[in-house]
Amino acid sequence: MTVFSGKNIVVCVTGSIAAFKTAIWVSDLAKEEALVHVIMSRSAEKFITPLTFGALSGNLVHTDMFMGEANNSMAHIDLGRDADIVVIAPASANTIAKLAAGFADNLITTTVLATRAPVLVFPAMNSRMYDNPATVRNIEILKGLGFTVINPGSGMMACKEEGQGRLPDWDLAKECLAAALAKQDLAGRRILVTAGPTREAIDPARFLGNRSSGKMGYALARCAKRRGAQVILVSGPTALSQPHGVERVDVKSAREMAKAVHFHAEDCDVIIKAAAVADYRPETSFTEKVKKEGIDLNLALIQNPDILFELGKKKKQGQVLVGFAAESENLRQEGQRKLDRKNLDLIAVNDISATSSGFEVDTNKVLLIDRSGEQQLPLTTKDGTADLILDRIVSILEGKL
Ligand code: CTP
């Protein structure tokens, strides 16, 4: 289950060399279980064939207002009316001008006129065309009409000129679509999320760490951002890319994480501690690399500060504090014990003995415990789990629990 599952997404492809990139967008949306309907302008067909979009979306591609497919002379109304979102990618200067003027001369312009769904416009063209005052004016008109216009990227263009006008990469575009589809129930909220492992240095080459990949924390940060929150992500070392629109603070050790968290915590409405903080660190961290010759090494370990416990002690009125617990047995008891001891509002308990949940994998199955009771979440993607945890947090913020 993802934010795209079952959503009706109309993708309008217009005449730009970037049209081939939209094929990747359509392919991924279909994999995420969206119902994708592609409309192509006449010019778009010069760059890529309807067959490609048909195969990737699994649906008939619409090219003509009067093609009469399945005796449907109302395609221009139906497509717009049924859409959850309309995406124009790439949006050529010509289509942008027509939309700004309210034209209804092809299936794309009529669909946009007929829809009440959010319309996302991704301009892609030569940078001189993009900078032209007529295009600049038309884009301003579109914004004034309530369209969301996403700035194109910069770099080398197909015409071998450097400049702004490139269709954004899919990972960025995907976040724009996801945010347009998501409920904005965290708008105006400031949320601090911690993610990943910490590393406790033994010497300049070695450290003590753990198996956390950071995926759950990053999913929470990404989904909270999609739902309108301002998100600060304090992250231990991970191989994950920064979620778009999220402020990331990189840390290594538990003590660095504690410093960053306490610095930002005061201003936050919600703090979610998904990080797997090392409970212990070596008493001594050697400044030079330890040589093995002739010595057996015994590491003395001392406890790290418990960041969540400290946050629980100084929690402000109305602030929501969320912890995670990684457990291999007695999930319910351990979760309840940590909820009470650390003065939390919610705890997500992971069963780390299960292969499909917990460390490193893309799915998770957690037990949520809060002051009003508990809820066993189903096995689902980490994004799906993140959204269900955020639903619970929204209920707590709104005083429903
Ligand atoms: N946590 C923390 N600082 C620590 C250790 C843990 O902030 N030094 C937070 C984690 O981010 C998590 C929660 O506390 O949200 C629970 O972590 P967990 O390791 O499951 O529990 P511990 O309190 O460390 O207890 P134990 O390891 O004994 O089960």
Residues whose N, C-alpha, C, O or C-beta is under 5 A from the ligand:
A	BS01	CTP	K273 A274 A275 A276 V277 A278 D279 N304 P305 D306 I307 L308 G323 F324 A325 A326
